[in-house]
């Protein structure tokens, strides 16, 4: 499997007063840490996974599953009645 990104050394802003403020907003200081950064070519894959929940699509999936289950149950009920009728004949 190809790597989705690389481990890089990055500068981040953390809350605090002691340290170098640099480009950080007031009340924050710079800190150096390592982070796993996603490659730009893989960013679209993560953006697709971050789509918001769509209740309409979820309802369609539920309706299809419910209707399929009901259909199979009704077919089984009918088959059971036919088998019962053949047994008692």
LINMOCOR-V602190 format. One record per residue. N is the residue number from 1. RES is the residue in three letters. SS is DSSP state (H for helix, E for strand, L for the rest). PSI is psi in whole degrees, 0 to 359 (* if undefined). OMEGA is omega in whole degrees, -180 to 180 (none if undefined). Layout:
n	res	ss	psi	omega
N	RES	SS	PSI	OMEGA
N	RES	SS	PSI	OMEGA
This chain:
n	res	ss	psi	omega
1	UNK	L	135	-179
2	UNK	L	150	179
3	UNK	L	139	179
4	UNK	L	345	-179
5	UNK	E	199	-180
6	UNK	E	160	175
7	UNK	E	126	-178
8	UNK	E	154	171
9	UNK	E	125	-176
10	UNK	E	158	176
11	UNK	E	126	-180
12	UNK	E	159	176
13	UNK	E	130	178
14	UNK	E	153	178
15	UNK	E	138	178
16	UNK	L	170	-179
17	UNK	L	339	-180
18	UNK	L	124	-179
19	UNK	L	188	-179
20	UNK	L	123	-180
21	UNK	L	320	178
22	UNK	L	234	-177
23	UNK	L	7	-178
24	UNK	L	153	177
25	UNK	L	168	180
26	UNK	L	136	-180
27	UNK	L	3	179
28	UNK	E	153	177
29	UNK	E	160	180
30	UNK	E	146	175
31	UNK	E	140	179
32	UNK	E	130	-179
33	UNK	E	170	175
34	UNK	E	142	-179
35	UNK	E	153	175
36	UNK	E	115	-178
37	UNK	E	131	-179
38	UNK	E	138	179
39	UNK	L	145	180
40	UNK	H	328	-179
41	UNK	H	339	180
42	UNK	H	354	-176
43	UNK	H	324	-179
44	UNK	H	323	179
45	UNK	H	318	179
46	UNK	H	326	177
47	UNK	H	322	178
48	UNK	H	324	-180
49	UNK	H	341	-177
50	UNK	L	9	179
51	UNK	L	143	180
52	UNK	L	159	179
53	UNK	L	131	180
54	UNK	L	106	-177
55	UNK	H	329	179
56	UNK	H	315	179
57	UNK	H	319	178
58	UNK	H	322	177
59	UNK	H	323	178
60	UNK	H	317	177
61	UNK	H	315	180
62	UNK	H	314	-180
63	UNK	H	318	178
64	UNK	H	314	-179
65	UNK	H	318	-179
66	UNK	H	314	180
67	UNK	H	320	178
68	UNK	H	316	179
69	UNK	H	316	179
70	UNK	H	318	179
71	UNK	H	312	-180
72	UNK	H	320	180
73	UNK	H	317	180
74	UNK	H	320	177
75	UNK	H	316	179
76	UNK	H	322	178
77	UNK	H	314	178
78	UNK	H	316	179
79	UNK	H	321	178
80	UNK	H	321	178
81	UNK	H	320	178
82	UNK	H	315	179
83	UNK	H	318	179
84	UNK	H	320	179
85	UNK	H	319	179
86	UNK	H	321	180
87	UNK	H	319	-175
88	UNK	H	353	-179
89	UNK	L	*	none
